[in-house]
Amino acid sequence: LVVWDTPNSNFIKKLIKFKLEQLCEYFGVKPGMVYYLGKYIQPNNEKLILQDLNSKAFDRGSFVKYCKNLQKD
């Protein structure tokens, strides 16, 4: 359960980074990917990213494609 209007604006971004770290570790992707993707996590797309990370069934290839698409948006 996430409160979207929390005064701690970095909470959602930290939650997304934590989930990305877990997926990178699981798929054997270099952890630097999380740091690099951090600049693409903006307040206007946080909710969508978090929903995608929790709802999609990723394999390694689809996770890498998702990360590349995140960089394009």
C-alpha positions in Angstrom: 0.0 0.0 0.0 1.6 3.3 -1.1 0.5 6.7 -0.1 1.2 8.8 -3.2 0.8 12.2 -1.5 3.4 11.7 1.1 5.5 14.7 2.3 8.6 12.5 1.8 8.8 12.9 -2.0 11.9 10.6 -2.4 10.1 7.6 -0.8 8.6 6.4 -4.1 11.8 6.9 -6.0 13.7 4.9 -3.3 11.1 2.1 -3.5 11.5 1.9 -7.3 15.3 1.8 -7.0 15.0 -1.0 -4.4 12.8 -3.0 -6.7 15.2 -2.4 -9.6 18.1 -3.5 -7.5 16.3 -6.8 -6.6 15.6 -7.4 -10.3 19.1 -6.6 -11.4 20.5 -9.0 -8.8 18.1 -11.7 -9.7 18.8 -11.5 -13.5 22.6 -10.9 -13.1 22.5 -7.4 -14.5 25.2 -5.0 -13.4 24.0 -3.0 -10.4 25.2 0.2 -12.1 22.0 0.0 -14.2 20.0 1.2 -11.2 22.1 4.2 -10.7 22.0 5.0 -14.5 18.2 4.6 -14.6 17.7 6.8 -11.5 17.8 10.0 -13.6 14.9 8.7 -15.7 12.6 8.2 -12.7 10.6 11.4 -12.6 7.6 12.4 -10.4 5.3 12.2 -13.5 6.2 8.5 -14.3 6.9 7.0 -10.8 3.4 5.5 -10.5 3.6 3.8 -13.9 7.1 2.5 -13.3 6.2 1.0 -9.9 3.0 -0.6 -11.4 5.1 -2.1 -14.3 7.7 -3.5 -12.0 5.1 -5.1 -9.7 2.7 -6.4 -12.4 4.9 -7.7 -15.3 6.4 -11.1 -15.3 10.0 -10.3 -16.5 12.6 -12.6 -17.8 16.1 -11.3 -18.3 15.6 -10.1 -21.9 12.3 -8.4 -21.3 13.8 -6.6 -18.2 16.7 -5.3 -20.3 14.2 -4.1 -23.0 12.1 -2.4 -20.3 15.1 -0.6 -19.0 16.1 0.6 -22.5 12.5 1.8 -23.2 12.5 3.6 -19.9 15.6 5.5 -21.1 13.8 6.6 -24.3 10.7 8.0 -22.6 
